[in-house]
Amino acid sequence: MSTTQDIIRNLDDNAPMTLREIITQELSDFKGSERRKLMITGQEYYEMKTDILKNRRTGIGEGGRVIDVENLANNKLVHGFIRKLVDQKVGYLLSKPFSIQTDGNEPYKEALEGYLGKSFKRLLRNVGKNAINKGIGWIQVYYNDKGELSFKLIPSEEIVPLWKDAAHTELDAIIRFYDVEVYEAKNKVTVTKVEFWNLEGVKRYKIDSHVTGQLIPDEDAGADTSHFAVVGEDDVEEPLNWEQIPFIPFKYNAEEMPLVKVLKTLVDNYDKTMSDNANNLEDLPNSTYVLKNYDGANLGEFRKNLSLYRAIKVSGDGDVDTLSLTIDTEAFKTHVGMLRKNIYEFGRGLDTQSENFAQDKSGTAIRFSYGDLDLDANDLENEFQAALEQLIWFIDQHLFNTAKVDYSDINVDILFNRDILINETESITNAKDSVGIISDETIVANHPWTTDTQAELDRIKKEQESVMDDYPSLVTKDQGGGNDDDNQANSN
């Protein structure tokens, strides 16, 4: 049986489907897929748009119809667990600048730092949020208007990847679709742009607004173009294609499963439980009244007399009683406590309000508390290092094409610096006790006040040289000095 990728690679006049038909089918499948719905849900929950906001207080009306009840409290309490956990994971792994190692090749390291500088590190944090919220984030490699190699974040819900393998490690092609607003005559309409990227170039389409779902070539954007173009002799542009698809996947995990899939039911139940409790507290003063021989026309008049005059009229042996709502506080506390614990456990996060974290602030206890967060960060780091390796391939190709320098054989390591809470006093004491046992560089690197190890070592060296300049008599034996006995022995 032919796969979609096989069909794309072997398109000809006798192919069972045309390229446009394949793109249309893939778009339709992706738009209706559970994967894309989770991407949108993940972003909504990060933006505090949870399902509790759709909650209604309803009752049974005439004829058994369900109706909205407006006179009852309808609190919609949103708790930002997803946002906190996503920001926690991104902050833990990606907030500190990463380090680049190039086997001692300083020119190559400086070149990479130029492309992977502050703006890219901000981009990496944003693609980290996308990856956790949506299971996968995407960065596109392109040349900007100045001809500079650049990178930009592409929303994951706009990308349909066509993979070569089941493990999703290599791309055959990419379909990207996005909406733009344009004017047709005097009317503003939304047009869906569709791009098909493969190793042969880019085909650009748009969905005809007059014929629903039909792809037509986008002549305005260039229906058939290359990945990029360079200006050659006589200012003539030469179309060129990369040897890889210039879209790089940054996965949250190997399964591309977003955090919201794990936590949605727990967060929804927490929101609902807290909102229902708030509703009960708010409705509690409005007790249910039990009337006996009420001397009035209807219940509306009863509530009016009660609110205006604080009194009602009854007949004969009439009476008024109330039924009060009893709230089981302990059961409520136990339930929401377990929900909170499960959210942080299965979300692999650090609950800084937990009793265990508050009681013991030793270095060992803190490291133990970070166990689940570390576990999740390990998966994220592995996926991001693989993605950065693909991205560096494009930088290497660009440097070879422009500077005529081939760095492709040099091994590059990207080291992420995790941002973990520590007991500073304990760490400083351990650093002092390690002098003479391990190298000064290791001690400086692990000191809690160090932000740049090499810069700190340079400052220490400069201070030591300054002391020697101020006090030239303080010369060590290795520098030509010595004690009197040694000098006397030498003279003999």
C-alpha positions as CSV (number, residue, x, y, z in Angstrom):
1,M,0.0,0.0,0.0
2,S,1.4,3.4,-1.0
3,T,1.9,6.0,1.7
4,T,1.4,9.7,1.3
5,Q,5.1,10.2,1.2
6,D,5.5,7.6,-1.5
7,I,2.9,9.3,-3.6
8,I,4.6,12.7,-3.2
9,R,8.0,11.3,-4.2
10,N,6.6,9.6,-7.3
11,L,4.1,12.0,-8.7
12,D,3.5,11.8,-12.4
13,D,0.5,11.9,-14.8
14,N,-0.5,8.4,-13.7
15,A,-0.4,9.0,-10.0
16,P,-3.6,8.0,-8.1
17,M,-3.8,11.5,-6.6
18,T,-2.5,14.9,-7.7
19,L,-0.4,17.0,-5.4
20,R,-3.3,19.4,-4.9
21,E,-5.5,16.5,-3.9
22,I,-2.9,15.2,-1.5
23,I,-2.5,18.7,0.1
24,T,-6.3,19.1,0.4
25,Q,-6.7,15.7,2.0
26,E,-3.8,16.2,4.4
27,L,-5.2,19.7,5.4
28,S,-8.7,18.2,6.0
29,D,-7.3,15.4,8.1
30,F,-5.1,17.6,10.2
31,K,-7.8,20.3,10.8
32,G,-10.2,17.7,12.1
33,S,-7.6,15.7,14.1
34,E,-7.4,15.3,17.8
35,R,-3.8,16.4,17.7
36,R,-4.6,19.8,16.4
37,K,-7.5,20.2,18.8
38,L,-5.1,19.5,21.7
39,M,-2.7,22.1,20.3
40,I,-5.5,24.8,20.4
41,T,-6.7,23.6,23.9
42,G,-3.1,23.7,25.2
43,Q,-2.7,27.3,24.1
44,E,-6.1,28.2,25.5
45,Y,-5.4,26.7,28.9
46,Y,-2.0,28.5,29.0
47,E,-4.0,31.8,28.4
48,M,-6.3,30.9,31.3
49,K,-9.2,30.1,29.0
50,T,-10.3,26.9,30.7
51,D,-13.6,25.0,30.3
52,I,-15.0,26.5,33.5
53,L,-15.6,29.7,31.6
54,K,-18.3,27.9,29.6
55,N,-20.1,26.7,32.8
56,R,-23.9,27.3,33.1
57,R,-26.2,27.1,36.1
58,T,-29.3,25.3,34.8
59,G,-32.6,24.0,36.0
60,I,-35.7,22.2,34.6
61,G,-38.3,24.6,33.2
62,E,-41.8,24.1,31.8
63,G,-42.2,20.9,29.8
64,G,-38.9,19.5,31.2
65,R,-36.7,21.8,29.2
66,V,-33.3,22.7,30.5
67,I,-33.1,26.5,31.2
68,D,-30.5,28.9,32.5
69,V,-31.1,29.9,36.1
70,E,-29.9,33.5,36.4
71,N,-30.8,34.1,40.1
72,L,-28.2,31.5,41.3
73,A,-24.5,32.2,41.7
74,N,-22.4,31.1,38.8
75,N,-18.7,31.6,39.8
76,K,-16.2,30.7,37.2
77,L,-12.9,30.4,39.0
78,V,-9.9,29.8,36.7
79,H,-6.7,28.3,38.2
80,G,-3.6,28.7,36.1
81,F,-1.9,25.4,36.8
82,I,-1.0,24.8,33.2
83,R,0.5,28.3,32.8
84,K,2.5,27.9,36.0
85,L,3.8,24.5,35.1
86,V,4.7,25.5,31.5
87,D,6.5,28.7,32.7
88,Q,8.2,26.7,35.5
89,K,9.6,24.1,33.0
90,V,10.7,26.8,30.5
91,G,12.3,28.9,33.3
92,Y,14.0,25.9,34.8
93,L,15.7,24.7,31.6
94,L,15.8,27.7,29.2
95,S,15.9,30.9,31.3
96,K,19.7,30.8,31.8
97,P,21.9,31.2,28.7
98,F,23.1,27.9,27.3
99,S,26.8,27.3,26.7
100,I,28.3,26.3,23.3
101,Q,31.4,24.0,23.1
102,T,33.2,23.6,19.7
103,D,36.2,21.4,20.6
104,G,38.3,24.5,21.2
105,N,37.6,26.1,17.8
106,E,37.1,29.7,18.9
107,P,36.3,31.2,15.5
108,Y,33.5,28.7,15.0
109,K,32.3,29.3,18.6
110,E,32.1,33.0,18.0
111,A,30.3,32.5,14.7
112,L,27.7,30.3,16.4
113,E,27.2,32.7,19.2
114,G,26.5,35.4,16.7
115,Y,23.6,33.5,15.3
116,L,22.5,32.0,18.6
117,G,22.7,35.2,20.7
118,K,20.1,36.9,22.9
119,S,17.4,37.2,20.3
120,F,17.6,33.5,19.5
121,K,17.6,32.6,23.2
122,R,14.4,34.5,23.6
123,L,13.0,32.7,20.5
124,L,14.1,29.4,22.1
125,R,12.1,30.1,25.2
126,N,9.0,30.9,23.1
127,V,9.4,27.7,21.1
128,G,9.8,25.9,24.4
129,K,6.3,27.2,25.5
130,N,4.9,26.1,22.2
131,A,6.4,22.7,22.5
132,I,5.0,22.1,26.0
133,N,1.6,23.6,25.2
134,K,1.2,21.8,21.8
135,G,3.5,18.8,21.9
136,I,5.8,20.3,19.3
137,G,7.1,23.7,18.3
138,W,8.5,24.8,14.9
139,I,11.3,27.2,13.9
140,Q,11.6,28.2,10.2
141,V,15.0,29.0,8.7
142,Y,14.9,31.9,6.2
143,Y,16.8,34.9,4.8
144,N,15.3,38.3,5.8
145,D,15.1,41.4,3.6
146,K,18.7,42.2,4.3
147,G,19.9,38.8,3.2
148,E,20.7,37.7,6.7
149,L,20.2,34.1,7.9
150,S,17.3,34.3,10.4
151,F,14.9,32.2,12.4
152,K,11.2,32.6,13.3
153,L,8.6,30.8,15.3
154,I,5.7,29.2,13.4
155,P,2.5,28.3,15.2
156,S,2.3,24.5,15.5
157,E,-1.4,24.4,14.6
158,E,-0.4,25.8,11.1
159,I,2.1,23.1,10.3
160,V,1.2,19.7,8.7
161,P,4.5,17.6,8.7
162,L,4.9,14.7,6.3
163,W,7.5,12.5,7.9
164,K,9.8,10.0,6.2
165,D,9.8,7.6,9.2
166,A,7.5,6.5,12.0
167,A,9.8,8.0,14.6
168,H,9.3,11.4,13.1
169,T,13.0,12.2,12.8
170,E,13.2,13.3,9.2
171,L,10.8,15.3,7.0
172,D,9.7,14.5,3.5
173,A,7.7,17.7,3.2
174,I,5.8,20.5,5.1
175,I,2.4,21.9,4.5
176,R,1.8,25.3,6.1
177,F,-1.5,27.1,6.1
178,Y,-2.5,30.4,7.6
179,D,-5.2,33.0,7.2
180,V,-4.7,36.6,5.9
181,E,-7.2,39.4,5.5
182,V,-7.5,41.0,2.0
183,Y,-9.8,43.3,0.3
184,E,-11.9,42.2,-2.6
185,A,-13.5,45.3,-4.2
186,K,-14.9,47.0,-1.1
187,N,-15.2,43.9,1.1
188,K,-12.6,42.6,3.5
189,V,-12.4,38.8,3.3
190,T,-10.2,36.1,4.9
191,V,-8.1,34.1,2.5
192,T,-6.3,30.9,3.5
193,K,-2.7,30.7,2.2
194,V,-1.2,27.2,1.7
195,E,2.5,26.5,1.2
196,F,4.0,23.1,0.2
197,W,7.7,22.8,1.0
198,N,9.9,19.9,-0.1
199,L,13.5,19.5,-1.3
200,E,12.5,20.8,-4.8
201,G,11.2,24.2,-3.6
202,V,8.0,25.8,-2.5
203,K,4.6,25.7,-4.2
204,R,2.2,28.4,-3.0
205,Y,-1.6,28.2,-3.1
206,K,-4.6,29.9,-1.7
207,I,-8.1,28.5,-1.0
208,D,-10.6,30.0,-3.5
209,S,-13.2,31.9,-1.4
210,H,-15.7,31.4,-4.2
211,V,-15.3,27.7,-4.4
212,T,-15.1,26.3,-0.9
213,G,-12.0,24.2,-0.3
214,Q,-10.5,24.4,-3.8
215,L,-6.8,25.2,-4.0
216,I,-5.7,27.5,-6.7
217,P,-2.1,28.7,-7.4
218,D,-1.2,31.9,-5.6
219,E,0.3,33.9,-8.4
220,D,0.7,37.0,-6.3
221,A,3.1,35.3,-4.0
222,G,4.9,33.3,-6.7
223,A,3.1,30.0,-7.3
224,D,6.4,28.0,-7.7
225,T,9.5,29.2,-6.0
226,S,12.8,28.0,-4.5
227,H,13.6,28.0,-0.8
228,F,15.7,31.2,-1.2
229,A,17.6,33.2,-3.8
230,V,21.0,34.8,-4.0
231,V,22.0,37.8,-6.1
232,G,24.6,36.7,-8.7
233,E,26.3,38.5,-11.5
234,D,24.6,41.5,-13.1
235,D,22.2,41.6,-10.1
236,V,20.4,38.5,-11.3
237,E,18.7,36.4,-8.6
238,E,19.7,32.7,-8.6
239,P,17.1,30.4,-7.0
240,L,18.5,27.9,-4.6
241,N,17.2,25.1,-2.3
242,W,18.5,23.7,0.9
243,E,19.3,20.0,1.1
244,Q,16.9,19.8,4.1
245,I,13.4,21.2,4.7
246,P,14.0,24.5,6.4
247,F,11.5,23.8,9.2
248,I,12.9,22.4,12.5
249,P,10.7,20.5,15.0
250,F,11.3,21.1,18.7
251,K,9.4,18.4,20.6
252,Y,8.2,18.3,24.2
253,N,8.7,14.5,24.2
254,A,9.2,11.7,21.8
255,E,5.4,11.2,21.6
256,E,4.8,14.9,20.9
257,M,2.2,14.8,23.7
258,P,1.3,18.2,25.1
259,L,1.1,18.8,28.9
260,V,-2.6,19.7,28.7
261,K,-3.5,16.1,27.6
262,V,-2.1,14.9,30.9
263,L,-3.7,17.5,33.1
264,K,-6.9,18.8,31.5
265,T,-9.3,16.5,33.5
266,L,-7.6,17.3,36.8
267,V,-7.5,21.1,36.2
268,D,-11.2,21.1,35.0
269,N,-12.3,19.2,38.1
270,Y,-10.3,21.6,40.4
271,D,-11.9,24.6,38.7
272,K,-15.3,23.1,39.0
273,T,-14.9,22.0,42.6
274,M,-13.7,25.5,43.7
275,S,-16.4,27.2,41.6
276,D,-19.2,25.0,43.0
277,N,-17.9,25.6,46.5
278,A,-18.0,29.4,45.9
279,N,-21.5,29.1,44.5
280,N,-22.7,27.2,47.6
281,L,-21.2,29.8,49.9
282,E,-22.8,32.6,47.9
283,D,-26.2,30.8,47.8
284,L,-26.1,29.7,51.4
285,P,-27.9,32.9,52.8
286,N,-30.7,32.3,50.4
287,S,-32.1,29.2,52.2
288,T,-34.9,27.1,50.8
289,Y,-38.1,28.1,52.5
290,V,-40.8,25.6,53.4
291,L,-44.3,27.3,53.5
292,K,-47.4,26.1,55.3
293,N,-50.7,27.8,54.7
294,Y,-49.1,30.8,53.1
295,D,-51.5,33.8,52.9
296,G,-50.3,35.1,49.6
297,A,-50.8,34.9,45.9
298,N,-47.5,33.5,44.6
299,L,-43.9,32.8,45.6
300,G,-42.7,36.0,44.0
301,E,-44.8,38.0,46.4
302,F,-43.5,36.0,49.3
303,R,-39.9,36.9,48.4
304,K,-40.8,40.5,47.8
305,N,-42.5,40.8,51.2
306,L,-39.6,39.1,52.9
307,S,-37.0,41.4,51.3
308,L,-38.9,44.6,51.7
309,Y,-40.7,44.2,55.1
310,R,-38.7,41.4,56.7
311,A,-42.2,39.8,57.4
312,I,-44.8,37.6,55.8
313,K,-48.5,36.8,56.4
314,V,-49.6,33.3,57.0
315,S,-53.1,31.8,57.7
316,G,-54.4,29.6,60.5
317,D,-51.7,27.2,61.7
318,G,-49.4,28.5,58.9
319,D,-45.7,28.4,59.4
320,V,-42.4,29.1,57.6
321,D,-39.3,26.9,58.0
322,T,-36.0,26.8,56.2
323,L,-33.8,24.0,54.8
324,S,-30.1,25.0,55.1
325,L,-27.3,23.7,52.9
326,T,-24.6,21.9,54.9
327,I,-21.1,22.0,53.4
328,D,-18.7,19.1,54.3
329,T,-15.6,21.3,54.7
330,E,-13.2,18.4,55.5
331,A,-14.3,16.4,52.5
332,F,-13.8,19.5,50.3
333,K,-10.3,20.2,51.7
334,T,-9.3,16.6,51.2
335,H,-10.6,16.5,47.6
336,V,-8.9,19.8,46.4
337,G,-5.7,18.9,48.3
338,M,-5.5,15.6,46.4
339,L,-6.3,17.3,43.1
340,R,-3.5,19.8,43.6
341,K,-1.0,17.1,44.6
342,N,-2.0,15.0,41.5
343,I,-1.7,18.0,39.2
344,Y,1.9,18.6,40.3
345,E,2.8,14.9,40.4
346,F,1.5,14.0,36.9
347,G,2.5,17.4,35.5
348,R,6.0,16.8,36.8
349,G,6.3,20.1,38.5
350,L,7.5,21.6,41.8
351,D,4.8,22.7,44.2
352,T,6.5,25.4,46.3
353,Q,3.4,25.5,48.6
354,S,3.7,21.9,49.7
355,E,4.4,21.2,53.3
356,N,7.5,19.1,52.6
357,F,9.1,21.9,50.5
358,A,8.4,24.5,53.2
359,Q,9.7,22.4,56.1
360,D,13.2,21.3,54.9
361,K,15.3,23.8,53.0
362,S,18.5,21.9,53.0
363,G,20.3,21.4,49.7
364,T,19.5,17.7,49.7
365,A,15.8,18.3,50.3
366,I,15.6,20.9,47.6
367,R,17.3,18.6,45.0
368,F,14.9,15.8,46.0
369,S,11.9,18.2,45.4
370,Y,13.2,18.9,41.9
371,G,13.1,15.2,41.0
372,D,10.0,15.2,38.8
373,L,10.9,18.6,37.2
374,D,14.4,17.2,36.4
375,L,12.8,14.1,34.8
376,D,10.7,16.2,32.5
377,A,13.5,18.6,31.7
378,N,15.7,15.6,30.7
379,D,13.2,14.6,28.0
380,L,12.8,18.2,26.8
381,E,16.6,18.8,26.8
382,N,17.2,15.7,24.7
383,E,14.6,16.7,22.1
384,F,15.9,20.3,22.0
385,Q,19.5,19.3,21.6
386,A,18.5,17.1,18.6
387,A,16.6,20.0,17.1
388,L,19.5,22.5,17.7
389,E,21.8,20.0,15.9
390,Q,19.5,20.3,12.8
391,L,19.4,24.1,13.1
392,I,23.2,24.3,13.3
393,W,23.4,22.4,10.1
394,F,21.8,25.4,8.3
395,I,24.3,27.7,10.0
396,D,27.2,25.6,8.8
397,Q,25.8,25.6,5.3
398,H,25.4,29.3,5.4
399,L,29.0,29.9,6.7
400,F,30.3,27.6,4.0
401,N,28.4,29.4,1.3
402,T,29.3,32.9,2.5
403,A,32.7,32.7,4.3
404,K,33.9,29.6,2.4
405,V,34.8,27.9,5.7
406,D,33.7,24.4,6.4
407,Y,32.8,23.7,10.1
408,S,30.6,20.7,9.4
409,D,33.1,18.2,10.8
410,I,33.5,20.0,14.2
411,N,31.5,18.6,17.0
412,V,29.2,21.0,18.7
413,D,27.8,20.6,22.2
414,I,24.9,22.8,23.5
415,L,24.9,22.7,27.4
416,F,21.7,23.9,29.1
417,N,22.2,25.6,32.5
418,R,19.3,24.7,34.7
419,D,17.9,27.3,37.2
420,I,17.5,25.5,40.5
421,L,16.8,26.9,43.9
422,I,19.7,26.3,46.3
423,N,20.7,26.8,49.9
424,E,23.3,29.5,49.3
425,T,24.9,29.3,52.7
426,E,25.4,25.5,52.3
427,S,26.7,25.9,48.8
428,I,29.2,28.6,49.8
429,T,30.5,26.5,52.7
430,N,30.9,23.5,50.4
431,A,32.8,25.6,48.0
432,K,35.2,26.8,50.7
433,D,35.7,23.3,52.0
434,S,36.6,22.1,48.5
435,V,39.6,24.4,48.0
436,G,42.7,22.3,47.4
437,I,40.6,19.2,46.6
438,I,39.2,20.1,43.2
439,S,40.1,22.8,40.7
440,D,39.4,26.4,41.2
441,E,37.5,26.5,38.0
442,T,35.0,23.8,39.2
443,I,34.6,25.7,42.5
444,V,34.0,29.0,40.8
445,A,31.5,27.4,38.4
446,N,29.5,25.9,41.2
447,H,29.5,29.0,43.4
448,P,25.9,30.4,43.7
449,W,27.0,34.0,42.9
450,T,28.8,33.1,39.7
451,T,27.0,34.0,36.5
452,D,29.9,33.6,34.0
453,T,32.6,31.2,35.1
454,Q,35.3,32.3,32.7
455,A,34.7,36.0,33.4
456,E,34.9,35.3,37.1
457,L,38.2,33.5,36.7
458,D,39.6,36.4,34.6
459,R,38.6,38.8,37.4
460,I,40.3,36.6,40.0
461,K,43.5,36.5,37.9
462,K,43.4,40.3,37.4
463,E,43.1,40.9,41.1
464,Q,46.0,38.6,41.9
465,E,48.2,40.4,39.3
466,S,47.2,43.7,40.8
467,V,48.3,42.6,44.3
468,M,51.7,41.5,42.9
469,D,52.1,44.8,41.2
470,D,51.3,46.7,44.5
471,Y,53.5,44.5,46.7
472,P,56.4,43.3,44.5
473,S,58.2,41.8,47.6
474,L,55.5,39.2,47.9
475,V,57.1,36.8,45.4
476,T,56.5,33.1,45.6
477,K,59.4,30.6,45.7
478,D,58.6,29.4,42.1
479,Q,59.0,33.0,40.9
480,G,62.6,33.2,42.2
481,G,62.2,33.9,45.9
482,G,62.9,31.7,48.9
483,N,63.8,31.8,52.6
484,D,67.2,32.7,54.0
485,D,68.2,29.2,54.8
486,D,67.6,28.2,51.2
487,N,69.7,31.2,49.9
488,Q,72.5,30.4,52.4
489,A,72.5,26.7,51.2
490,N,72.7,27.8,47.6
491,S,75.7,30.1,48.3
492,N,77.6,27.3,49.9
